[in-house]
Amino acid sequence: MEFFRIKRDIPFMKHALVFNAISFLTFAVAVFFLVTRGLHFSIEFTGGTVMEVEYAQAADVAKTRHVVEQMGFGEVQVQKFGSSRDVMLRLPVREGLKQSDVVQNVFTQLCKAEAGSIQQRELVTDKGEAISKQVCVAAGNAEPIKLSRSEVVGPAVGAELAQDAAWALGFTVLGIMIYLALRFEWKFAVAGIIANLHDVVIILGFFAYFQWEFSLAVLAAVLAVLGYSVNESVVIFDRVREAFRKYRKLNTPQVIDHAITSTMSRTIITHGSTQMMVLSMLLFGGPTLHYFAVALTIGICFGIYSSVFVAAAIAMWLGVEREDLVRPVAKRDGDPADPNGGAVV
């Protein structure tokens, strides 16, 4: 399906050097901020406290977040899970406080926000054991909020997650390179990987400069961008291969220009539809999906740019030719004339 068709090829490769110079400067700035400022990791990577509380009524997440932020914990994650009454809180490590004290202080403030007070009660477990537990009690002996669970994410666990994330990113890049080399040619594999790493580093550069929280959700967005960007590159590379077979009088830059121009309508439909959904998450998804959607938005925009002006241009500069993609077949005596001149893809 096409919304429009451009009859004359746009000379993208004529300006490839200028756009790649811009890409290099953007890439260098992103690396500079990554080195000098670093990423602001979430508690999944740095360690912290996880609390689950249950409200008697539907939880007001904004109110809960406001109460916790006033305690000076910095970047906190507050989200619903399970039902509308269950809320999960993720709190970073706070110097000078034990994690058990952190849980107690937060629960006390949340209880006060519900016009309740902390009381010590003797409870009996399912095994018949008597335990002492602090509960939040309001007027009429009601419990407006309960502490369902609390646990500590240690720094060792966070370091392990960071290492696993690096391995995931590395294996993804390696897999993409092998796929492109097998499907096309090593020059396209190199060009595609450089373009993909260009997108990833720029996303990370944004998060380093603005000190946005880098969580597991953002890592998932980065991995999604890798696949999304390589898909756009594969579409263009496929058109390049088709154009080499169909238009024998065009040189390499002209073939690439034709391939990019012929995919523009498809690019606008695909990326436009995807970006509409991502913007919906960004605007209406709340704080939980905010940075996930931000990472996807940056990745989609730069993914289009890199597929056109980075991947295609690098493949051209590496010297990709018709012979790299079109394999001639020796004609045998008695074979009928081949309209394609014996070339197969």
N, C-alpha and C positions, 0 to 999 in steps of 0.2 A: 504494500500500500504506500502511495506517495501523495503528499499534499501538493507538491510542486516538482517540477523537473527543470534543472538548469541546462540550457542547450549548449552554452559555451563553457569550457573548462576554466575554472579559476586558477590562476598561476600561484598556487600556494608555495611551491618550492622556490619561486623567485625571491621570496622574502624569508626563506627558511633561516638564513644566517642571522638576520635581525631578531627574529623571534626566539631562536635558540640562545642568542646572547642574553636576551631578557630572562629566559628560563635559567640560564647559568647563574645570573646575578641573584634571581629569586632563590635558587637552590643554595647558593653560598650564604645568603642572609639567613635562611632557615637553619643551616648547619651552625652558623655563628651563634644563634640564639639557643640552639640545643646544647652547644658546648658551654656557653657562658651562663645561661639561666637554668638549663635542665628542665625536665618534666616534673609537673606537680602530681605525683602518684597518689592514687586513692589508697584507702586502708587495706584493700586486697593485696597491695604490693608492700606497703610500709608497716602493716600491723595496726590493730586498734580493737575496738569493742563493737560487738553486734548485739542489739537488744530487740526483742519482740514483745510488744505490748498489745493488750486486747482491751478495747473500749466497750462500755456497756451499750453505747449507741454508735451510729455511724461516725467514723473518725474524721476529724477536721485536720487534714494533713498540713495545711498552711499554718494553722495555729500551733500544732506540735512542732513544726520546724522553727517557728518564731521563738517558742519557749527555749528550745535547745540552743539556737544560735545566740540567744542573749547570755548564755553561760560561757561564751568565749571559746568554744571548741573549734572555731574556724569553719572549714568546709565539712558539712555533715550531709549525709544522705538519709532522707526520710521518704518512705514509699509504702503504699498499701500492698498487702499480699494475702492470698487466700480469700478472705471476705472483706466487706467494707468496714468491719470493726477492727481488723488486725493491721498493725503498722510495724514496719521494720525500721530500725535506726542503726546507722553505721557511723561510729564516732572515731575520729583519729586519736592517736596517742597524745596524752597531755602530760607534760613534764611535771614531776613532783606529786603525782597522784597514782595510787594503785588502781588497777582496773576495777576491782570490786567497789572501791569508793566512787569511781566514775558512774557505775551502774546505779549505786544508791543515790547519788546526788541528782542524777537525771530523773530517776523515777520519782524522787521527792518533789522536784519542780513540776513535773507533769501532773502529779497528784494535786499540788496546790492550784495549778491552772484549772483543774476540774472542781475547785472548791472543796477539796478533801484534805485529809491529814493522814500521816503514816502512823499505824498502830501495830503493835506486836501481838500476834495471835498464835495459839497452839492449834495445829492442824494434824490430822491423821492421814497418813498415806494409804495407798491401796494395800500395802503389806501389813497395815495395822501399826505402823511406827508413828510415834508422836514427834512432830518437828515444830520448831518455832519459825514463823515466817512473818515478814513485814508486809502489810497490805494497806491499800489506800481506802479509807472509809470516809464517806460523805454523810449528809443528813439522811435520816431514816435508815441508818446502818447499811446503806447501799455501797457498792464498790464500783465507782465510775471507771476505774482503769485497773488492769491487772498486769503484772510482769510475767509473761509466759515463758520467756527463755532469755538467757544472756550467755555469751561466750566471748573469749578473747582470741583474736587472730594475731599470733605471734610474729615477730620480725622474720623468723626462720621460714615460716609458711609463706610470708610475703615474698621473700627472696626466691623461694622455689617457684612461685607463680610467675615472677619476673623472668626467671630462667626458662620456664616452659613457654612463656609468651615469645621469647626470642627464638626458641627452637621452632615454634609454630610459624613464625614469620620467615625464618630461614628455609624451612622445608617447602613453604608455599612458593617462595621465589625460585627455588631449585626446580620444583615441579613445573612451574610455568615455563622456565627456560628449556627443559627437556621436551615439553609439549610443543613449543614453537619450533624447536630444532627438528623434531620428527615430522611435524606437519608441513613446515615450509623449508627453511634453510637457516644455517647458523647465524647469518647476518641479521635475519629478522629476529632470531632469538635474542641476540645481543641488544638490538634496538629496542625490542619490547621490554626487556628487563630494565634497561636504563630509564625508559619512560615510566615504568611502574615504580621504580625506586624514587624517581623524581616526584611522583605524586605522594608517596608515603612520607618522604622527608619534609615536603612542604606542609603536609597535614601536621606532622610532629612539630615543625617550626612554629606554626600558628599556636599550638597548645603550649609551647615553651615561652613564646613571647607574651601571650596574655595570661599565662599561668593558670589555664583551665585545667580542671582535674582530669587526669588520665586514668581511666578505670578499665575494667574488663569489657564493659560495653563499648568503650571507645576502641579498644583493641579489636573487638569483633567488627566494628565499622571499618577499621584500617584494612583488615583481611578481606572484607567485602569489597572495598575499593580496589584492591589488587585484582580480584576476579573481574570486577566491572570494567576496569581499565583495559585489561588484557582482552576482554571480549570485543571492545571497540577496535583495538589494534588488529585482532584476528579478522574482523569484518573488512577493514581496509586492506590488509595483506591479501585476503582472498580476492578482492577486486583488482589488486595489482597483478596477481597471477592471471586472472581472466583477461585483463587488458593486454598483458604481454602476449597472450595467445591470439587475441583478436586483432590488435592493432600493431602490425609489424613495422610500420614506418615511424612510429613514435619512439622517441628516446626515453630513457629512464625517468627524468623529471616530468616529462609530459604524461607518461603512463601513471605516475603517482598522482599528479594533478587530476587526471581523469578519474582515478579510483576514489579520491577524496570527494570530488565534486558529485560523483554519482551516488555517494552514500549520505549526502547532506540531509536529504529529506528523511531518511531512516534515522539518522542521528537525532534530528530535532524531535521526531515522534517518540523515540525510545527514551532519550534523556529528559525530554520535557515531561513525559508521563511519570518517570521515576522521581524527578525533582518535585513534582506536585505532591506526591505521597510523602517525600522526605520533609517538605515544608509543612505539611499537615502535622507530622510528628514534632517538628521544631516549634510550631505555634501552639499546638493543642496537647502535646504529649506530656507537658509538665516537666519539672526538674529532672525526673528519672531518665527521660529520653532526650533531654536537651543536648547534651554534649555528643551523644550518639548521632543525633540528627545533624549537628554542626559538622562533625567529622565527615559524614556522608556528603553533605552539601559542598564542602571544600573539595572532597575527593572527586565528586562528579564533575564539577567545573574544571578542575585541573586535569581530570582524566580525559575529557574531550580535547583540551588543549594539547596534552602530551601525545595523544594518539596521532594528531594531525601534524603538529610542528616539531615534535621530538622524535617519536618512533619512526615516522615515515622519512624524516630528514636524515636521521642517523643511518637508516638502511640505504638511502641514496648515497651518502658519503662513504659508506663501507663498500660501495661498488656493486650493489646488486644488479644483475643483468638478466636478460631473457633466458640465457643458458642455465642460470641457477634454478629456475622454476619450471622451464619447459624442456622436457627430455625428448630429443629427436629419436625416431624409430627407423631403423634401416628398412628400406623398401625392398621387398623380395620380387623376383621376376614373376610377372603375371598378376601382381596385385593391382586392383583398380586404383585410379587416381584418388588421392586423398585431398579433399578441399582445404584441409588445415595444413597441408604440406607435411604430413607425417608427425606433427607435434601433438603430444598428449600431455595432460596435466596429472 
